[in-house]
Amino acid sequence: MAKIIPTRISESERKKLKRLLSAKIAKLKSQREVSDFLEDLLTESEFIMIIRRLEIAKMLLDGYLYYQIRNKLGASYETIRVVRNKINKGKGGYLNFIKKLKII
């Protein structure tokens, strides 16, 4: 697949694409449908990266320090920083997701 450079797509088009994908995902009716979709959509590495970011978010919300997360998960400080910034300045997606799973 060709590499996409987000800035080459207008912000309004990026928002439209995100809304479209979100709407389609929301229409999936079962865990099996979501699982099948993610298995087809993501590479194994992408799937693991997403799960790892969720683990980082959970640990940050539980009060773990960067070095503890790095030691336990092997994540880079940059990845941990990016997740922390999304928790602090994002739209609440990490917190909402983790709360819905009742793992916080």
Contacts in CASP RR format, 6 or more apart in sequence:
PFRMAT RR
TARGET T0000
AUTHOR 0000-0000-0000
METHOD contacts of the structure
MODEL  1
MAKIIPTRISESERKKLKRLLSAKIAKLKSQREVSDFLEDLLTESEFIMI
IRRLEIAKMLLDGYLYYQIRNKLGASYETIRVVRNKINKGKGGYLNFIKK
LKII
6 14 0 8 1.000
9 17 0 8 1.000
25 34 0 8 1.000
25 37 0 8 1.000
28 34 0 8 1.000
28 37 0 8 1.000
38 47 0 8 1.000
39 47 0 8 1.000
42 50 0 8 1.000
52 73 0 8 1.000
52 75 0 8 1.000
52 79 0 8 1.000
53 79 0 8 1.000
53 83 0 8 1.000
54 94 0 8 1.000
54 97 0 8 1.000
54 98 0 8 1.000
55 73 0 8 1.000
56 69 0 8 1.000
56 73 0 8 1.000
56 75 0 8 1.000
56 79 0 8 1.000
56 80 0 8 1.000
56 83 0 8 1.000
57 83 0 8 1.000
57 86 0 8 1.000
57 87 0 8 1.000
57 94 0 8 1.000
57 95 0 8 1.000
57 97 0 8 1.000
57 98 0 8 1.000
58 98 0 8 1.000
58 103 0 8 1.000
58 104 0 8 1.000
59 68 0 8 1.000
59 69 0 8 1.000
59 72 0 8 1.000
59 73 0 8 1.000
60 69 0 8 1.000
60 80 0 8 1.000
60 83 0 8 1.000
60 84 0 8 1.000
60 87 0 8 1.000
61 87 0 8 1.000
61 94 0 8 1.000
61 95 0 8 1.000
61 98 0 8 1.000
61 104 0 8 1.000
62 104 0 8 1.000
64 72 0 8 1.000
66 77 0 8 1.000
66 80 0 8 1.000
66 81 0 8 1.000
69 75 0 8 1.000
69 80 0 8 1.000
70 76 0 8 1.000
70 77 0 8 1.000
70 80 0 8 1.000
83 94 0 8 1.000
86 92 0 8 1.000
86 93 0 8 1.000
86 94 0 8 1.000
87 94 0 8 1.000
87 95 0 8 1.000
95 104 0 8 1.000
98 104 0 8 1.000
END
